[in-house]
């Protein structure tokens, strides 16, 4: 079955990222704009909400494509969870993670959910926003 980008995921990511019409450096030091869009962003750049959502949907589609290639999801909730993880942290981190290893080994849901919840640090600091985000992913994984 082919899973699509869900509105539930889009709305959740908007909440996690918040909206910024002007470019800013995120906590990792990356230039960001809109709803967490990175890439060719420079200081002083601006966007409106329409363009920001367009960027978000494009970025999530790219993450979704990477998740589909893994062929490990059997529900829309699992797709949403991993797509958000990849959008936030990148496919390389997922591919090198115990989280993905547990998924491919078919470990129990609770074990997989605990692995999501380990990814809550940025530059050694535990961030409340990441705790909330990973909890959402862990919950979506089990739906």
Backbone as CSV, one residue per row, in Angstrom:
resi,resn,N_x,N_y,N_z,CA_x,CA_y,CA_z,C_x,C_y,C_z
1,UNK,0.832,-1.181,0.000,0.000,0.000,0.000,0.885,1.256,0.000
2,UNK,0.506,2.248,-0.767,1.248,3.499,-0.818,0.593,4.514,0.109
3,UNK,1.344,5.029,1.023,0.842,6.014,1.966,1.154,7.411,1.455
4,UNK,0.248,8.334,1.759,0.361,9.715,1.297,0.709,10.638,2.462
5,UNK,1.010,11.868,2.117,1.242,12.897,3.120,-0.098,13.217,3.780
6,UNK,-0.175,13.067,5.086,-1.452,13.273,5.772,-1.576,14.711,6.296
7,UNK,-2.802,15.211,6.286,-3.066,16.533,6.853,-2.743,16.543,8.347
8,UNK,-2.955,15.423,8.992,-2.646,15.320,10.426,-1.160,15.585,10.673
9,UNK,-0.310,15.030,9.819,1.130,15.259,9.940,1.464,16.722,9.654
10,UNK,0.917,17.266,8.595,1.203,18.656,8.230,0.845,19.591,9.387
11,UNK,-0.324,19.405,9.957,-0.758,20.266,11.057,0.117,20.080,12.299
12,UNK,0.512,18.845,12.572,1.386,18.593,13.725,2.728,19.294,13.538
13,UNK,3.300,19.185,12.341,4.602,19.807,12.090,4.497,21.326,12.193
14,UNK,3.407,21.894,11.709,3.208,23.344,11.867,3.266,23.726,13.348
15,UNK,2.636,22.906,14.183,2.656,23.170,15.620,4.037,23.016,16.228
16,UNK,4.755,21.961,15.821,6.097,21.736,16.360,7.049,22.852,15.958
17,UNK,6.981,23.256,14.711,7.924,24.226,14.166,7.555,25.666,14.476
18,UNK,6.240,25.945,14.539,5.821,27.336,14.645,6.089,28.030,13.317
19,UNK,5.583,29.237,13.169,5.744,29.979,11.919,6.627,31.197,12.146
20,UNK,7.556,31.381,11.238,8.374,32.598,11.243,8.414,33.134,9.823
21,UNK,7.956,34.350,9.665,7.962,34.969,8.331,9.351,35.455,7.938
22,UNK,10.251,35.564,8.914,11.616,36.006,8.611,12.614,34.907,8.969
23,UNK,13.697,34.868,8.227,14.739,33.859,8.447,15.353,34.024,9.835
24,UNK,15.661,32.903,10.458,16.306,32.896,11.774,17.196,31.671,11.866
25,UNK,18.129,31.677,12.808,18.955,30.495,13.055,18.262,29.655,14.124
26,UNK,18.025,28.377,13.788,17.395,27.489,14.760,18.393,27.105,15.853
27,UNK,17.968,26.281,16.801,18.823,25.938,17.936,20.073,25.174,17.528
28,UNK,20.027,24.587,16.350,21.209,23.908,15.834,22.110,24.825,15.020
29,UNK,21.676,26.087,14.820,22.476,27.058,14.088,22.203,27.103,12.592
30,UNK,21.129,26.456,12.145,20.784,26.395,10.721,19.781,27.492,10.385
31,UNK,20.024,28.199,9.278,19.069,29.211,8.826,17.766,28.526,8.442
32,UNK,16.665,29.054,8.961,15.345,28.436,8.856,14.314,29.527,8.610
33,UNK,13.212,29.148,7.936,12.130,30.102,7.689,10.797,29.348,7.596
34,UNK,9.703,30.062,7.735,8.388,29.442,7.596,8.131,28.443,8.694
35,UNK,7.789,27.227,8.297,7.536,26.129,9.231,8.702,25.148,9.208
36,UNK,9.890,25.617,9.553,11.047,24.727,9.638,11.747,24.458,8.326
37,UNK,11.542,25.316,7.321,12.190,25.120,6.021,13.646,25.574,6.089
38,UNK,14.528,24.706,5.626,15.955,25.027,5.564,16.406,24.869,4.113
39,UNK,17.640,25.097,3.860,18.144,24.970,2.490,18.792,26.275,2.091
40,UNK,18.303,26.885,1.034,18.883,28.125,0.529,18.291,29.338,1.252
41,UNK,18.386,29.328,2.562,17.823,30.398,3.378,18.964,31.312,3.808
42,UNK,18.734,32.609,3.695,19.749,33.582,4.092,19.118,34.625,5.008
43,UNK,19.949,35.266,5.773,19.490,36.316,6.677,18.716,37.378,5.899
44,UNK,17.602,37.824,6.471,16.791,38.866,5.859,15.689,38.344,4.943
45,UNK,15.707,37.063,4.637,14.691,36.469,3.775,13.339,36.455,4.491
46,UNK,12.245,36.609,3.731,10.907,36.570,4.313,9.984,35.687,3.474
47,UNK,8.926,35.168,4.119,7.887,34.392,3.434,6.543,34.714,4.065
48,UNK,5.459,34.460,3.308,4.125,34.541,3.893,3.679,33.107,4.221
49,UNK,2.539,32.976,4.888,2.094,31.643,5.323,1.796,30.718,4.150
50,UNK,1.306,31.254,3.044,1.003,30.425,1.881,2.270,29.785,1.338
51,UNK,3.313,30.590,1.150,4.572,30.067,0.633,5.222,29.133,1.659
52,UNK,5.123,29.487,2.926,5.699,28.646,3.980,5.059,27.255,3.982
53,UNK,3.733,27.207,3.795,3.082,25.893,3.753,3.491,25.123,2.501
54,UNK,3.676,25.817,1.401,4.138,25.159,0.177,5.523,24.545,0.408
55,UNK,6.432,25.304,1.019,7.759,24.772,1.353,7.637,23.566,2.275
56,UNK,6.767,23.679,3.298,6.598,22.590,4.252,6.127,21.328,3.550
57,UNK,5.123,21.449,2.716,4.612,20.268,2.014,5.677,19.649,1.104
58,UNK,6.469,20.483,0.447,7.553,19.959,-0.401,8.584,19.228,0.448
59,UNK,8.961,19.830,1.569,9.950,19.206,2.452,9.429,17.884,3.021
60,UNK,8.160,17.868,3.408,7.578,16.636,3.936,7.449,15.570,2.862
61,UNK,7.135,15.953,1.638,7.077,14.981,0.526,8.450,14.345,0.308
62,UNK,9.514,15.144,0.415,10.869,14.595,0.276,11.157,13.597,1.394
63,UNK,10.779,13.947,2.621,10.983,13.026,3.746,10.143,11.766,3.567
64,UNK,8.909,11.931,3.106,8.021,10.796,2.867,8.607,9.848,1.825
65,UNK,9.190,10.397,0.783,9.823,9.559,-0.248,10.914,8.696,0.368
66,UNK,11.719,9.273,1.250,12.777,8.511,1.912,12.193,7.417,2.806
67,UNK,11.113,7.732,3.502,10.462,6.742,4.376,9.881,5.607,3.548
68,UNK,9.241,5.941,2.433,8.682,4.888,1.567,9.764,3.913,1.103
69,UNK,10.948,4.444,0.783,12.039,3.598,0.288,12.504,2.583,1.339
70,UNK,12.277,2.873,2.601,12.663,1.939,3.659,11.763,0.709,3.703
71,UNK,10.523,0.858,3.253,9.545,-0.245,3.226,9.368,-0.915,4.586
72,UNK,9.232,-0.104,5.637,9.074,-0.678,6.978,7.736,-0.333,7.627
73,UNK,6.940,0.524,7.007,5.691,0.994,7.622,4.492,0.187,7.128
74,UNK,3.583,-0.079,8.068,2.365,-0.807,7.709,1.097,-0.020,8.019
75,UNK,1.235,1.182,8.600,0.080,2.025,8.897,0.402,3.477,8.562
76,UNK,-0.640,4.284,8.402,-0.425,5.714,8.168,0.242,6.361,9.382
77,UNK,-0.090,5.901,10.576,0.540,6.433,11.782,2.041,6.214,11.779
78,UNK,2.470,5.026,11.358,3.903,4.742,11.279,4.577,5.630,10.231
79,UNK,3.911,5.824,9.108,4.433,6.700,8.060,4.571,8.121,8.594
80,UNK,3.539,8.610,9.263,3.593,9.966,9.824,4.741,10.100,10.816
81,UNK,4.892,9.117,11.700,5.936,9.171,12.722,7.319,9.247,12.095
82,UNK,7.595,8.363,11.159,8.926,8.353,10.551,9.146,9.544,9.622
83,UNK,8.099,9.999,8.946,8.246,11.160,8.070,8.594,12.395,8.895
84,UNK,7.947,12.572,10.037,8.294,13.703,10.894,9.718,13.564,11.414
85,UNK,10.108,12.377,11.824,11.461,12.130,12.318,12.482,12.507,11.246
86,UNK,12.258,12.051,10.012,13.185,12.339,8.916,13.184,13.828,8.580
87,UNK,12.013,14.463,8.567,11.934,15.900,8.323,12.756,16.650,9.363
88,UNK,12.664,16.247,10.613,13.316,16.948,11.712,14.803,16.636,11.823
89,UNK,15.181,15.374,11.614,16.553,14.945,11.890,17.333,14.466,10.666
90,UNK,16.639,14.132,9.590,17.320,13.662,8.388,17.325,12.143,8.275
91,UNK,17.351,11.682,7.042,17.313,10.240,6.781,18.577,9.532,7.268
92,UNK,19.711,10.204,7.226,20.958,9.556,7.654,20.893,9.180,9.131
93,UNK,20.326,10.054,9.952,20.215,9.736,11.380,19.274,8.554,11.592
94,UNK,18.180,8.522,10.844,17.269,7.383,10.984,17.955,6.100,10.551
95,UNK,18.628,6.129,9.405,19.264,4.911,8.893,20.319,4.360,9.838
96,UNK,20.981,5.233,10.598,22.017,4.787,11.520,21.519,4.534,12.932
97,UNK,20.214,4.543,13.122,19.653,4.495,14.474,19.255,3.104,14.947
98,UNK,19.260,2.955,16.257,18.693,1.764,16.887,17.190,1.726,16.624
99,UNK,16.564,2.893,16.533,15.137,2.965,16.224,14.820,2.177,14.959
100,UNK,15.514,2.460,13.877,15.242,1.743,12.624,15.605,0.264,12.750
101,UNK,16.677,-0.028,13.463,17.052,-1.434,13.650,15.934,-2.188,14.384
102,UNK,15.376,-1.581,15.424,14.283,-2.214,16.155,13.063,-2.414,15.265
103,UNK,12.778,-1.421,14.432,11.632,-1.538,13.516,11.840,-2.703,12.557
104,UNK,13.019,-2.778,11.954,13.269,-3.833,10.965,13.325,-5.215,11.613
105,UNK,13.701,-5.265,12.884,13.724,-6.542,13.595,12.350,-6.949,14.117
106,UNK,11.374,-6.051,14.009,10.029,-6.355,14.491,9.911,-6.371,16.002
107,UNK,10.705,-5.545,16.650,10.657,-5.462,18.113,9.273,-4.998,18.569
108,UNK,8.919,-5.236,19.827,7.617,-4.807,20.341,7.435,-3.286,20.238
109,UNK,6.192,-2.874,20.074,5.854,-1.457,19.912,6.435,-0.598,21.027
110,UNK,6.337,-1.046,22.250,6.860,-0.275,23.384,8.353,-0.012,23.269
111,UNK,9.102,-1.004,22.786,10.547,-0.827,22.601,10.823,0.221,21.526
112,UNK,10.057,0.173,20.447,10.213,1.141,19.363,9.858,2.543,19.864
113,UNK,8.782,2.650,20.625,8.378,3.957,21.154,9.463,4.543,22.063
114,UNK,10.097,3.719,22.868,11.173,4.212,23.734,12.341,4.743,22.905
115,UNK,12.596,4.139,21.762,13.680,4.625,20.898,13.380,6.013,20.337
116,UNK,12.132,6.263,19.949,11.777,7.616,19.515,12.146,8.617,20.602
117,UNK,11.808,8.272,21.835,11.963,9.201,22.954,13.410,9.445,23.373
118,UNK,14.351,8.765,22.765,15.770,9.019,23.045,16.294,10.225,22.250
119,UNK,15.564,10.629,21.212,16.025,11.678,20.294,15.490,13.051,20.709
120,UNK,15.863,13.492,21.893,15.314,14.737,22.445,16.399,15.767,22.791
121,UNK,17.607,15.568,22.244,18.723,16.450,22.570,19.213,17.206,21.340
122,UNK,19.629,18.439,21.579,20.283,19.247,20.552,21.526,19.843,21.198
123,UNK,22.675,19.506,20.641,23.955,19.982,21.190,24.070,19.680,22.679
124,UNK,23.633,18.467,23.067,23.744,18.012,24.444,22.674,18.512,25.388
125,UNK,21.782,19.355,24.912,20.718,19.912,25.750,19.396,19.211,25.447
126,UNK,18.712,18.762,26.494,17.385,18.175,26.331,16.402,19.314,26.099
127,UNK,15.671,19.261,24.991,14.753,20.335,24.624,13.308,19.883,24.780
128,UNK,12.519,20.710,25.482,11.115,20.386,25.725,10.366,20.168,24.405
129,UNK,10.643,21.005,23.417,9.979,20.868,22.116,10.246,19.519,21.469
130,UNK,11.468,19.009,21.631,11.788,17.693,21.068,11.136,16.578,21.875
131,UNK,11.014,16.760,23.176,10.317,15.769,24.007,8.873,15.632,23.531
132,UNK,8.217,16.765,23.307,6.828,16.761,22.841,6.728,16.127,21.453
133,UNK,7.639,16.496,20.587,7.623,15.983,19.207,7.835,14.477,19.173
134,UNK,8.826,13.991,19.914,9.095,12.549,19.922,7.949,11.786,20.563
135,UNK,7.298,12.357,21.560,6.134,11.693,22.170,5.012,11.560,21.142
136,UNK,4.815,12.595,20.331,3.796,12.537,19.285,4.144,11.431,18.289
137,UNK,5.422,11.375,17.876,5.844,10.330,16.935,5.642,8.940,17.534
138,UNK,6.029,8.770,18.787,5.864,7.471,19.441,4.389,7.069,19.503
139,UNK,3.542,8.028,19.819,2.101,7.748,19.854,1.572,7.408,18.471
140,UNK,1.982,8.162,17.452,1.525,7.892,16.077,2.015,6.522,15.613
141,UNK,3.210,6.143,16.002,3.740,4.841,15.594,2.793,3.722,16.030
142,UNK,2.201,3.868,17.204,1.364,2.807,17.770,-0.078,2.833,17.249
143,UNK,-0.457,3.879,16.505,-1.848,3.970,16.027,-2.077,3.120,14.806
